[in-house]
Amino acid sequence: MAAAQHLISVHPEELKFRFELEKLSCCDLKVTNNTEHHVLFKVKTTSPKKYFVRPNISMMHPWDSCVIRVTLQAQREYPLNMQCKDKFLLLSTVVPPNTSVDALPEDTFNKEVGNTLQECKLRVVYVIPHSARANFEDVDANSWSCSHP
C-alpha cells in the first residue's frame, strides 16, 4: 500500500535498541503527516514501564514531520535468547486545526465510539553491541546449563 494512502508514515519500521545491561538506549522515529489535514497521533506500547516515549501524543500540521524519541530504560538482565516481544502502536486521526492536545476528549483514540483511526504497528528488536556479545554468550550458555540439570 502506498504511503500516501496513510495519514502518517513512520521511519524506521521497527525500533532497534542497542541492548547493554544497566544502560539506557534510544531509538528515534520520524513521523510524517502525509495529508493536507491536521493529524493527531498517540503512541502506545505493550510495556509502558520499560520505555519512555516523548512526545507520546502530539498534533502535526499538514505535510509536517516530527521525531519521537523512544528510550529503553536500563535493564538488569538479558532477555531469554535476546528476543523481545514488546510492540508499539501509533494511532493517528484527523483533527480540526484548532485542536488542543491538552483538551482532547478521553475517547479521541477509541474506535468503539465511531472515531476513524489508523494504526501503525512497530516491533522491537534488540541489537547486542560487539563489546557485550561475549558477556551475553557466557550468560546465555550458563542459563542453559542451569535449566537442564
Secondary structure, 3 states (H helix, E strand, C coil): CCHHHCCEEEECCEEEEECCCCCCEEEEEEEEECCCCEEEEEEEECCCCCEEEECCEEEECCCCEEEEEEEECCCCCCCHHHCCCCEEEEEEEEECCCCCHHHCCCCCCCHHHCCCCEEEEEEEEEECCHHHHHHHHHHHHHHHHHHCC
